[in-house]
């Protein structure tokens, strides 16, 4: 209904719209139809808007769920990475601790080996000094025995020359005070001359048995001297090996043959 009609009739409904006057007019029907179309259009618009809002809400919910799932996955990956890093750090710490323990053990072992090498070196030096004194004494005894043997051989040979035949003149004579090695031929000649019935040695002079004993003693002293010399060579080699081993351990050369093998 138009506003002008309402104004003409005092603001109430139009008289033309009442049943008394035959119902609504065409214009009113058109307006009513237009109003219904507007309502339908508005309702359709509301439904479309509501549907769009629902779709947007659904899409937003899906996006939020996807984001939450992605965040959860990222968090899980981050936690796993952190745990892996922590495990790696702990493993590295354990490895470092093990390496430090190994280094301390190696240092203690090295110190022990160095101390043993030093003690062995001191012991070898003491033994070397004792052996040097012993060798000097043995050399002195050997020289004295040679001198006595030379004198005895010279005296015996001189006495035998006056009692034997001309073949005795071919026997080599040892000069008095000679320091050369006693000859087996001289001793054999002396023993042949000391047969029963050929006289006894002069008073104060050694007989053949005494000379033989002296020769045995000299031979034994000579063998002992050689044995001691060989022992000193072995001990010197062992000391050198231990010194090289201690030096290799000090510089951390575990592949050195002085470390891998033992003398």
C-alpha positions, 0 to 999 in steps of 0.5 A: 500500500502506498503512503499517500493512500494511508495519508488520505484515509488517516493513516489506516489501511486503504478502503480499497483493500477491504473485502467490501470493495472487492479485495486488493488492487492489481498494484497491491498484488504487484507490490505483494508479489514484489515483496514475496520475491524480495523475501524469497530473494533475501531468503535465498541470499541468506541461505547462500550466505549461510551455506558459504559461511558453512563451507568457509567454516568447514574449510577453516576447520579442515585447515585448522585440523591440517595445521594442528596435525602439521604442528603435531608432526613438526613437534614430534619431529622436533622432539625426536630430533632433540632426543637424538641430539641429546643421545648423541651428546650423551654418547659423545660425552661417554666417548670423551670420558672413555678417551680420557680414561684411556689416556689416563691409563696410558699415562699411568702405564707409561709412567710405570714403564718409564719407572721400570726402565729407569730402575732397570737402567740403574740395575744394569749400570750397577751390574755393568760396574760389578762386571767391569770390576769382576772382568778387571780382576779376572784379567789380572788373575789371567795375566798373573796365571799366564806369567806364572805358567810362562815362568814354569814352562821356561824353567821346566824346558830349561831343565829338560834340555839338559836331560833329554836327547836332541829331539828336545831341542825342537820344543818351543820355549816360553820366555820369562814374564811372557803374557802370551797364550799358553800353547798345548804343545808346550804342556804336552812336552812338559807332561812327557818329560814328567814321566816316572824315573825322569826326576822330580821338579825342583823345590818350589817349582810346580809339577805337571799336575799343577801346571795342568790345573793352572791351564784348566783355571786359565781356560775356565777364566777365559770362558767365564770372561767371554760369557760375561762379555756376552751377557753384557752385550745382551744387557746393553741391547736390552737396555737400548730396547727399553729406552727406545720403547719408553721414548716411543710410548712418550711420543704416543707411537703405539705402532713402533716395533719397540712397543708392539714387541718385547725384547 
